Amino acid sequence: MALRETLASFRISASQWSVRLARQQSDQAIAFHNQLRKDDPTLLSRIDVAVGNAKAIAMAYARRLAYIRLNRRMGHQHAVQSTV
């Protein structure tokens, strides 16, 4: 079913923190996964940790690729260099 009205929207800006923090966010997620496994090895399997870590890295790259692709629309003067 198609709707004529907009239900939600968001803006993407080259200057927002998520562009700058993409690498830090994935590093923090990976550290969290690893710490959970270390604290309670029965909570997460090695496969769980490997998959979670791969997803964290993939999402950081996906986010960065989205910003690179949208950079033309955002303007080059505010572009942030890749942290990934």
N, C-alpha and C positions, 0 to 999 in steps of 0.2 A: 504494500500500500504506500503510495507516494503522498507526502505532505507538502503543502505549499509554503508553510511557514518554517523558519529556522528554529530548531529546538535548542541548539547549543553552538557556541563558537569559541575559538581561542586564537590568540595571536602568537606568532613566532617571531622572535626578534634575535638578531645576531648578537645583541648585547646582553641577553638574559643569562642568568647564572648557569642554567643547564648546559649551555654551549661550553662554557669555561670549565664546568665541573664534570663533564661526561666521564673522563678517565677516573677522577676521584670517586665518583659514584660507583663505578664498576669495581674499583679496588676495594671500596668499603663493603660492597655486597659479597665479594669473594672472601674477604677477611672474616665477615660474619659467618658465612657457610663453613669455612675452615674451623672457626672457633666453636661453632655448634657441634661439629663432628668431634673435635678434640675433647670438649666438655662431656659429651655423651655419645659414644660411638654407636649406640643402639638407635639413636634418634635419626641419623642420616647415614645412608650407605656411602661407600666411595663413589658409586655411580651417581647417587643423588647430588653429591658435592660437585662431581665433574660436570654433570648436566647443568646444575645451577650456575657454576662458574662460567661455563661456555655461553649460557644465556645472558649473563651479566655483560660479558665482553661483546656478544653479538648486539645487544641492545645499545651499548655505547657506540658501536660502529654505525648501527642503523640511525641513531639519533644524529650522529655527526654527518652522515650522508644526507639526511633530510635537510640539515642546515646548509650543507654545501649546495645541494640542488636548489634550495630556496634563496640562496645568497643573492641571486640576480634580482629577485623581487624585494629583498630587504635593503639592498644597497651595499656596495663594496666598501664604503667608507667606515662601516661599523663591523666589518667581518672580523671574526675571531679565529686565530690560527688553531688548527687541530690539536687537541690534547690527547688524542688516541693514537 
